[in-house]
Amino acid sequence: MNRQISDEKNYGVPDEDTPELTEETAKQLVPAKEFFAQQGWKLPGRPKSETPKVSVSIRLDPEVVAGFKAQGPGWQTRMNAVLAESLRREKKSA
């Protein structure tokens, strides 16, 4: 199985590693989630968060973004923590 992928003329042509998909074999296909469950395997990747983050688009001053990025990886998480702390302080003073 150490073939070169660059063999363009055979790209997409069924072989012993990738047989042709027939109607019969297509009926045997199952979603990955179901396949992993049947095998007793965990799904790959990060587990689902109980409190997923919300994706937003905001405009920030360049120096704010640069300052957080300069602190290294995890800058978005740190920025989130600063904003969350600011909200907690606001609630206390209100």
N, C-alpha and C positions, 0 to 999 in steps of 0.2 A: 504494500500500500504506500510505497514511497514514490508515487508518480509525480511528474511535474504538472502543475495546474495550467501552465502556459500552453498546453497542447490544445489550442483553440479549435481545431477541426473536430475534436471529439467532445467538446463542451456540450453537456446536455444529453449526450448519447448514453442510454442505459448500459451498465456493465455489471460485474459480479458484486461490486460494492453498493451500487445504486441501481437496482433493477427497475424496470418500467413500472409505473404506477397504473395498475389496472382497476377496473370497477370493483373487482373482488377484493383486491388488497386495500383499496380506498375504504371499503366498508369496515375493515379491521382497525382503521386508525381511531385513536382516542385523543382527546385534549391532553396536553402535557400535565395539567393538574391531576387529572384522573390517572394517567399513566404512573406518575410519581406515587400517588396514593396506593395503587395496586402493587407497586414494588416495595411499599413500606418505607419509601424515602421521603425526606423533607424537601419541600420546594426550594430550589436554589435562590440565593439572593437574600436581601435584608428582610426580616420579618415586618409585617404591617404594623405601623404605629397606632397606638390607641388614640393619640392626639396628633394626627398628621398636620404638617405645616401647610399654609396656604400660599400659593405662588402669586406674587403681585409684581407690578412694575411701578417703581417710583423714581423720581428724580432727586438726586442728592448733590450737595456741593462736592466738587472734585476733591477738596482737601479732606472732607469727611471720609469718603471712600478710600482715599490714599492712606489716611491715618489708620484705618482699620486693617487694610491690606498689608500695611507695613508691619503689623504685629504678627504676620504669618498666617499659615493655614488655619481655618476655622473662623475667619473674620466675620462671616455672615452670622454664625452662631453667636459670636461675641456681640455683634450689633443687635441681634434679637434680644440678648440678655440685658443690654443697656436700655433698650426701649421698654422691655417688660419691667425693669426696676423703676424706670421713670413713671410708668403707669401706677405701680404700687405706691410710690411716694405721693403721687397726685391724689390717690384714693385716701391715703392717711391724712393728708392736709385738708381734704374737703369736708 
